Amino acid sequence: MKKVYALEEYCVGCKLCEVHCVVAHSKSKDIIKAYKKETPRPLPRVIVEEDMPVSFALQCRHCEDAPCTKACITGAMHRDEETGVVTNREERCVGCWTCILVCPYGAIVRNEEGKKVATKCDLCSQSGDIPACVKNCPNEALKFEERGE
Amino acid sequence: MEYVIVGNSAAAIAAVEGIRKNDKKGNITLISDEKHHTYSRPLISYYLGDKVKEEGMYYREQDFYTKNNVKTLLGEKAVEIKKEEKKVVLDSGEKISYNKLLIATGSVPFVPPMDGLEGKENIYTFLKWDDATALKSKVKRQSRVIVIGAGLIGLKAAEGLNKLTDDVTVVELADRVLSTILDHQAASIVQKQMEQQGTKFVLNNTVVQICGDGKVEKVILKDGKALPCDILIIAIGVRPNVALAQTAGIQINRGIMVDSKMETSVNDIYAAGDVTESMDITVNTNRILALWPNAYQQGEIAGYNMSGGKMQFDGAFPMNAIGFFGLPMITAGIVNPTGEGYSVYMEMNEDDQWLKKFVVKEDVLVGFILLNKVDRAGIYTSLIRDKVSLGVLKHHLLEDGFGLKAFPKSIRKEKMLMGGRK
């Protein structure tokens, strides 16, 4: 399956990927409205780690053998058998954070606005487009490709 | 092929999913003495506290059994295994044949003998959905509830009950709450959090006598004090539910002993989940690790191997993600080291209700407590599991922004660019 790969040599740490992730997961899909008007504001599902000169953007690796789906106590976290995308059915999530306990990449974030739920990268599955983080990276530090590992 | 699974929780469901990876056709019969569609046991406290409704309790979709071609015998108890005949006997007398059998019978509450325990109404344990349902109908706003045990189950029950009554007292023999997963400092923060919400605690003490005529009226504590009580919940601990396994003469220590394929000492009989003993890789000892993620993992491995695959269980360690009244914590491995050779890295702020503690032995992380600041905990969990030599990483463990950036570039790239676990 196609996944997002980070090239840390090209990352400048601008965090535009985080901004566009927020927009892509907002109701309005509009950058100004998403930041100024939407409460709760969606959280970025991509995490930029920075320890200059090193920086890179990390998101869910959509593991084939995903520890989060196996550890999930409610069955909310699941992997789509056809697409391979790991997503959280937020309506079933109770915010127990067992997925955070087991994700070796630290790629799942806590969303505590309103009902507590685990939030994570869904590869912008609903958009029918390439992931927003990849599309909007100004220095091509994120690649969306099939690597046939 | 005839697969028979006894149990209907994490390990049993995982076994169905494991079997179906290899064998789409074989017959699977799943037996459970509970009548419910598979549901999430950890959610019973959420149900009690009205945070999850009935429809939110189910662990898999309603069509799970039909989709996976599983024949269910729900509300039927498996009482005996006739290993020579390869049959499971139900309490109705019916016999079910198997080629491969999985015992995933979980835990039963541990209730020690107590003076006055017998023949009284309003005494409960808290492990099943039906327990929560019964409590929900019994507990009234003015009910005085006493919970014996300040472990995970006792405190989760107390949290759920907070919504139903104003009077919950937890009695605990140890000197702190959650003594198996927290240290003194973290336990004290959690206790205060719960006290602020109205839960009362009596530590270093226990119930020695239950008084009342036909129903609980009061309990007498070890120190002689009497506490009035309308509802008593016994949450002292759990034990592996080995009764069925015993009928087949399977090797049992404290739990069922299994090999790395999850097979028991009797051919073609497998076991998984809370009923087994697993290797705790942080202390190199077999022990009961009654944990949801462990149960799923073992069940899946058992199912995979029962259906002709080859998958190995490579050990586990204690790990818990839990929270009380909005205060989350994630803990794993050894959190209260005793003996030589451990270094502890720790920071805390009682007023802001957070604590981070890391336990290192021979340059390898063997345990941690994260109270409130739980983000990215899984990176630490993976350091324990993979027994990573920490080197300079040690000095970054406590940093708030701890992440893969602290790792040597080669390891980081391998981790990130590999594209996930397989």
Interface residues (C-beta under 8 A of the other chain):
Chain A: K3 Y5 A6 E8 I47 E49 E50 D51 V54 S55 F56 L58 R61 H62 C63 E64 D65 A66 P67 K70 A71 I73 T74 G75 R92 V94 G95 C96 W97 T98 C99 I100 L101 V102 C103 P104 Y105 G106 I108 V109 R110 R147 E149
Chain B: A14 S40 P42 L43 Y46 K51 V52 G56 Y58 Y59 R60 W292 P293 Y296 Q297 E300 M319 N320 A321 I322 G323 P328 I330 A332 V374 D375 R376 A377 G378 I379 T381 S382 R385 G401 G403 L404 K405 A406 K409 R412 K413 K415 M416 L417 M418 G419 G420 R421 K422
